[in-house]
Amino acid sequence: MTQNPTADISVLFYVQHLLGIGHLARASRVAQAMIEKGMRVTLVTGGLPVDGFPGPGVRHVALPPIAVSDGGFTGLVDGTGQPAEAAYLDARRDLLLQVFRDTAPDVVLTEAFPFGRRQVRFELLPLLDAIAAARPRPLLVASVRDILQARAKPGRDAETVDLVQRHYDLVLVHGDPAFARLGDTFPLADQIAAKVAYSGIVAPPAPSPPTESFDLVVSAGGGAVGAALVQAAVQAALLCPDLGSWCVIVGPNLPEAERARLAALAPSHVSLVRFRQDFPSLLTAARLSISQAGYNTVADILRAGCRALLVPYAKGGETEQTERALRLQAVGRVTVLTEAALTQTARSGHALASAIRRALAQDICENTQTLAIEGAAQSADILHEIVTKARESAF
């Protein structure tokens, strides 16, 4: 019997979220699209559990979790918040390698690595060695967002190029090259240009119509760094009762005492909640979205088509969100307020209120509505194609 070279494609997808949930959310969307394409996906996660992820139909293997001890991405802690000991990390590595052997995948994806996630080299370098030694050898793909964090230490970009050239078959960039190219934030991109493909932005599917609507939707994100934005939003709502109804989504990591304090301060036209599963739907009816500038939140905004005010996360030398926000502002799609305006002044509510009024007065540039945002489905198509071609060449 002749084997169908396009059937039964097995994928092993590694993702490690350390602070927020953006990497996990994007990987889950791509994994779901691959399943809809008929591929068998095993998603290996290494962060703290997050309700709702990776989603239905995805085989999920959770490594013993690690996170970072602070927003500066220094120091790994285990699931209890204690420093991750060597034996704990060794157990993770051994489980990852066992999953690889058991899965025998046709293609392996490493999310962010080797362009990021240097903290998990202790388990990913052994995985790369295992892939190189496997027969048949699976394809290896780096799954990366469109805008990368600037690297301060010399030699890191060259190290990434070396790993890509020696181990990787493809660098799959989840972005629209008309908006941002890999070379814009990775200086040595020309040395790996032959291995780069663009999927478009991984936006969510079109949401259902909202069952409730708010004029302003504020989202602090899944990380632990949105407290200043939430506090400023409550202050701005007190200053601007004429702007209508507010939904302020504080996220899972705001301490309960702080949430309760802000809820007590919030006026009656403000709904202050931990989480809204219908967040993408709320954006479709909102006059304005107010958020940080993470990849997935921006993807939600682009899908919804709403006005947006972005307050990019910039702590500890982080550049990625600021780069994304300023690019969108330059093409007339959003208004930007710096994080410093909220964290370095006692009048953060006034600063936010003023920025909100500017954003509401801005018209959305029609040209930005043409950005490619079907990145999940396109990623699945690209991965299906490269595995199919590899199989056909083997016959």
C-alpha positions in Angstrom: 0.0 0.0 0.0 1.3 3.5 -0.9 1.5 5.9 2.0 -0.3 9.2 1.7 2.5 11.7 2.1 0.1 14.4 3.4 -1.7 12.3 6.0 -1.2 12.0 9.8 1.3 14.8 10.4 2.5 14.9 14.0 3.6 18.2 15.6 5.4 18.8 18.9 5.0 22.5 19.9 7.1 23.8 22.9 6.0 27.0 24.5 7.3 28.6 27.8 5.5 31.6 29.2 7.4 33.3 32.0 5.5 36.4 33.0 2.3 37.0 31.1 0.2 34.7 28.9 0.8 36.2 25.5 3.2 33.5 24.2 0.8 30.8 25.4 -2.2 32.4 23.8 -0.5 32.9 20.4 0.8 29.3 20.5 -2.6 27.9 21.4 -4.2 29.8 18.5 -1.6 28.3 16.1 -2.1 24.8 17.6 -5.8 25.0 17.1 -5.4 26.0 13.5 -3.1 23.0 12.9 -5.7 20.7 14.4 -8.3 22.2 12.1 -5.9 21.4 9.3 -5.9 17.7 10.3 -2.6 17.7 12.1 -2.0 15.9 15.4 -0.6 18.5 17.9 1.1 17.9 21.2 1.6 21.2 23.0 4.3 21.2 25.7 4.0 24.1 28.2 6.4 25.1 30.9 4.7 27.9 32.7 2.2 28.3 35.5 -1.3 26.8 34.6 -3.7 29.2 32.9 -7.4 28.5 32.8 -8.7 28.1 29.2 -5.4 27.3 27.6 -4.3 25.6 25.5 -7.9 24.9 24.5 -10.0 21.9 23.4 -8.6 19.2 21.2 -5.0 19.9 21.9 -3.0 17.2 23.5 -1.2 18.9 26.4 1.8 18.0 28.4 2.6 20.4 31.3 6.2 20.4 32.5 6.9 21.2 36.1 6.2 24.9 36.0 8.7 27.7 36.1 8.3 31.5 36.1 10.5 34.5 36.6 10.8 36.1 40.0 10.3 39.6 38.7 9.4 41.7 35.6 13.1 41.9 34.7 13.2 38.2 33.7 16.0 37.4 36.1 15.9 34.2 38.2 13.7 31.2 37.7 11.2 30.1 40.4 9.2 26.9 40.6 5.4 26.5 40.9 5.5 27.5 44.6 7.6 30.6 44.0 10.8 29.1 45.4 14.1 29.2 43.4 14.1 26.4 40.9 16.8 23.9 42.0 19.0 21.9 39.6 17.1 18.7 40.3 13.8 20.3 39.5 15.1 21.7 36.2 16.7 18.3 35.3 13.3 16.6 35.8 11.8 19.1 33.3 14.5 18.4 30.8 14.1 14.6 31.1 10.3 14.8 30.7 10.6 17.0 27.6 13.0 14.6 26.0 10.7 11.7 26.8 7.8 13.4 25.3 9.8 14.0 22.1 10.7 10.3 22.0 7.1 9.2 22.6 5.6 11.6 20.1 8.1 10.9 17.3 6.9 14.1 15.6 7.3 15.1 11.9 7.9 18.7 13.0 9.0 20.4 16.2 8.2 24.1 16.9 10.1 26.0 19.6 8.2 29.2 20.5 10.5 32.3 20.8 13.7 30.2 21.0 16.4 30.7 19.8 15.5 34.4 19.5 14.3 34.5 23.1 13.8 32.3 26.1 17.5 32.0 26.8 16.5 31.0 30.3 15.4 27.5 29.1 18.6 26.6 27.2 19.1 23.9 29.8 16.4 21.8 28.2 16.1 23.2 24.7 19.7 22.6 23.7 19.4 18.9 24.7 16.2 18.8 22.7 18.0 20.2 19.6 20.6 17.6 20.0 18.0 14.8 20.2 16.3 16.2 17.1 19.6 16.2 15.2 20.3 12.6 16.2 16.8 11.2 15.4 16.2 9.0 12.4 14.1 10.1 10.6 15.0 13.6 11.7 11.9 15.8 12.2 11.8 19.3 10.8 12.6 22.1 13.3 10.8 25.5 13.2 11.3 28.6 15.3 7.9 30.3 16.0 8.5 33.9 16.7 6.5 37.1 17.0 7.1 40.0 14.5 8.9 42.4 16.8 11.7 41.1 19.0 13.2 42.5 22.2 16.4 44.4 21.7 19.4 42.6 23.0 21.9 44.5 25.1 24.6 41.9 25.4 27.1 41.5 22.5 27.3 38.2 20.8 23.7 37.1 21.5 22.4 37.8 17.9 25.4 35.9 16.5 24.6 33.0 18.8 21.0 32.9 17.6 22.2 32.9 13.9 24.5 30.0 14.7 21.7 27.9 16.2 19.4 28.7 13.3 21.9 27.8 10.7 23.0 24.5 12.4 19.6 23.3 13.6 16.5 25.0 12.1 14.7 24.4 8.9 12.4 27.4 9.1 11.9 30.6 11.1 8.2 31.3 11.1 7.6 35.0 11.8 4.0 35.7 13.0 3.7 39.1 11.4 2.9 41.0 8.3 6.2 42.1 6.6 4.4 45.2 5.4 4.2 46.3 9.0 7.4 44.9 10.6 10.1 42.7 9.1 12.4 40.5 11.2 15.4 42.6 10.2 13.8 45.7 11.8 14.5 44.3 15.3 17.0 41.5 14.6 20.2 43.0 13.1 21.6 39.8 11.6 18.3 38.7 9.8 20.0 38.9 6.4 22.2 35.9 7.4 19.2 33.7 7.8 16.9 35.3 5.2 16.6 32.0 3.2 14.9 30.3 6.2 12.4 33.0 7.1 8.7 33.0 6.2 5.9 35.3 7.4 2.5 34.0 8.5 0.7 37.3 9.1 -0.4 38.4 12.6 -2.0 35.6 14.7 -5.3 37.3 15.5 -8.3 35.5 17.1 -11.3 34.4 15.0 -14.0 37.0 14.5 -15.9 37.1 17.8 -19.6 36.7 18.4 -21.7 39.9 18.9 -21.4 41.1 22.5 -24.1 40.5 25.0 -23.1 43.6 26.9 -21.4 46.8 25.7 -19.2 49.4 27.3 -17.9 52.7 25.9 -14.4 52.2 27.2 -12.7 48.8 27.8 -9.5 48.8 29.8 -7.4 45.6 30.0 -4.4 45.2 32.2 -3.3 41.9 30.5 -2.3 38.6 32.0 1.0 39.7 33.5 1.8 41.3 36.8 2.7 44.7 35.5 -0.7 46.3 34.8 -1.5 47.7 38.2 -0.6 51.3 37.3 -2.9 51.2 34.3 -5.8 49.9 36.4 -5.3 52.6 39.0 -5.0 55.3 36.5 -8.2 54.1 34.8 -10.2 54.3 38.0 -8.9 57.8 38.6 -9.7 58.9 35.0 -13.2 57.5 35.3 -13.8 59.6 38.3 -12.5 62.7 36.4 -14.5 62.0 33.2 -18.1 60.9 34.0 -19.1 62.2 30.6 -17.2 59.5 28.7 -19.8 56.8 29.4 -19.5 53.3 30.8 -16.2 51.6 31.6 -15.2 47.9 31.8 -11.9 47.7 33.7 -10.4 44.1 33.4 -7.7 43.9 36.1 -6.2 40.5 35.2 -5.4 37.5 37.4 -2.3 38.9 39.1 -3.5 42.1 40.7 -3.4 41.4 44.5 -6.9 41.0 45.9 -6.5 43.7 48.5 -5.6 46.2 45.7 -8.5 45.0 43.5 -10.9 45.5 46.5 -9.5 49.0 47.2 -9.9 50.1 43.6 -13.4 48.6 43.4 -14.4 50.6 46.4 -13.1 53.8 44.7 -14.7 53.1 41.3 -17.8 55.1 40.4 -21.0 53.4 39.5 -20.4 53.6 35.8 -17.3 51.4 36.1 -17.4 47.6 36.1 -14.2 46.4 37.6 -13.6 42.7 37.0 -10.8 40.1 37.0 -11.5 38.5 33.7 -14.0 38.7 30.8 -14.1 35.7 28.5 -15.9 37.8 25.9 -13.1 40.4 25.8 -12.7 40.2 22.0 -16.5 40.7 21.6 -16.5 43.7 24.0 -13.9 45.4 21.8 -16.2 45.3 18.7 -18.7 47.5 20.5 -16.3 49.8 22.4 -15.6 53.3 21.5 -12.1 52.9 22.8 -9.8 50.1 24.0 -7.2 51.1 26.6 -4.4 48.5 27.1 -0.7 47.7 27.1 0.8 46.9 23.7 1.4 43.1 23.8 1.2 41.1 20.7 -2.1 39.4 21.4 -4.0 42.4 22.7 -3.0 44.3 19.6 -4.2 41.4 17.5 -7.5 41.5 19.3 -7.8 45.3 18.6 -6.9 44.8 14.9 -9.6 42.1 14.6 -12.2 44.2 16.4 -11.4 47.4 14.4 -11.9 49.7 17.3 -10.0 52.8 18.3 -7.1 52.1 20.8 -5.0 53.9 23.3 -1.8 51.9 24.0 0.4 52.2 27.1 3.4 49.9 26.2 5.2 48.0 28.9 8.7 49.3 29.2 10.0 48.2 32.6 13.6 46.8 32.8 14.6 47.9 29.4 11.8 46.2 27.5 11.5 47.6 24.0 9.1 45.2 22.1 5.8 46.8 23.2 7.0 50.3 22.7 8.3 49.5 19.2 4.9 47.9 18.3 2.9 50.8 19.7 5.0 53.5 18.0 4.8 51.8 14.6 1.0 51.6 14.9 0.8 55.3 16.0 3.1 56.2 13.0 0.5 54.8 10.6 -2.4 56.4 12.3 -3.9 53.3 13.9 -3.6 54.1 17.7 -2.7 56.7 20.2 0.3 56.1 22.5 0.8 57.1 26.2 4.1 56.2 27.8 4.2 54.0 30.8 6.3 56.7 32.6 3.3 59.1 32.4 1.4 56.7 34.6 4.1 55.5 36.9 6.2 58.6 37.5 3.5 61.1 38.4 0.8 61.5 41.0 -1.5 62.8 38.3 -1.7 59.6 36.3 -5.4 59.8 36.1 -5.2 63.2 34.5 -2.6 62.0 32.0 -4.8 59.0 31.1 -7.9 61.1 30.8 -6.2 63.6 28.4 -4.9 60.7 26.3 -8.3 59.1 26.1 -9.8 62.3 24.8 -7.1 62.5 22.1 -7.7 58.9 21.1 -11.4 59.3 20.8 -10.9 62.3 18.5 -8.6 60.3 16.2 -9.9 58.7 13.0 -8.5 55.2 12.2 -6.3 55.2 9.1 -8.0 53.0 6.5 -4.7 51.6 5.2 -4.1 49.8 8.5 -7.2 47.7 8.0 -5.4 45.8 5.3 -2.8 44.2 7.7 -2.7 40.4 7.4 -4.2 39.0 10.5 -5.0 35.4 9.6 -1.7 34.2 10.9 -2.9 31.1 12.7 -4.4 29.5 9.6 -1.5 30.6 7.5 0.9 29.1 10.0 -0.9 25.8 9.7 -0.8 26.0 5.9 3.0 26.7 5.9 3.8 23.9 8.3 1.6 21.4 6.5 3.3 22.4 3.2 6.9 22.0 4.5 6.2 18.6 6.0 4.4 17.4 2.9 7.3 18.5 0.7 9.8 16.8 3.0 7.8 13.5 2.8 7.4 13.7 -0.9 11.2 14.2 -1.4 11.8 11.1 0.8 9.8 8.9 -1.6 
